[in-house]
Structure formats: C-alpha cells, structure tokens
Amino acid sequence: MRAYPASDIRDFFADSDCLDYLVLRPLSHITSNWETRWDDETWRYQPEPLSFAGDLNQVIEFIATVVRSNTTLTKTYLSSGFCTS
C-alpha cells in the first residue's frame, strides 16, 4: 500500500470547472467567494479571503497522503480525467 504523490492528486483537481460548479457553488451560502483560482506555478489554489481555496488545498494534500489498499482502482480513477477542465 502506498500514497500517490501530491502532484498526481493536484493534477486531477487542477483548474476543475466541475469542482467549482458542482461542489463549491452549492456551498455559496457558507461563503460568497466560492470560485477558486488555480496557480500553475505552485500547483495549488490561490488562497483568498473568504474563499474555500485554502481548505481545498488542505483536503488535496490530505487525500494525497492517505494510504490506499487498492492502488489499481485509484490509479484508474486518477487517469480517467473525470470532471477536469
């Protein structure tokens, strides 16, 4: 069992329109700044006041470091390109 590199996980979430509209927009009642901006240099969402970007970066890092028991399934899902722009 191993964790995938954070770069692979970040690549999956990078600049995703689906993430903005299907996940973060429905949470706009929590914070009005639901849209995120991807920084190609740091490979992270740019933290902004009253934004989910900082939280999202932490979640991505957490996902990247979790040891998975079925790495084949995870690799297949990451390579699917589902919901990435």
C-alpha positions, 0 to 999 in steps of 0.5 A: 500500500502506498500514497500517490504523490501530491502532484498526481492528486493536484493534477486531477483537481487542477483548474476543475470547472466541475469542482467549482460548479458542482461542489463549491457553488452549492456551498455559496451560502457558507461563503460568497467567494466560492470560485477558486483560482488555480496557480500553475506555478505552485500547483495549488489554489490561490488562497483568498479571503473568504474563499474555500481555496485554502481548505481545498488545498488542505483536503488535496494534500490530505487525500494525497497522503492517505494510504490506499489498499487498492492502488489499481482502482485509484490509479484508474480513477486518477487517469480517467480525467473525470470532471477536469477542465 
